Amino acid sequence: MEKTSIILLAISLFVVITFLYWRLTRAYAEKEYGNNMWKQWETRTFYWQGALYFSGGLTVALIFVLKSASVLTF
């Protein structure tokens, strides 16, 4: 049961971080690339690739910090 809760915590953190990243950077990315470039799949693919890498890294870092602070035990 404990491993299930840790996995659910990690997935929840990942989804929340990805959502916050999208909310904070979407308008800037659209403005930076322009409307025509933003409509192309390549541009959005690179944007989402960066978003997923950022979210994954931050999720791993937060899980590590929580484990170091003895909040999580596994």
ABEGO torsion letter per residue (X at the ends): XAAAAAAAAAAAAAAAAAAAAAAAAAAAAAAAAEAAAAABAAAAAAAAAAAAAAAAAAAAAAAAAAAAAGABBX
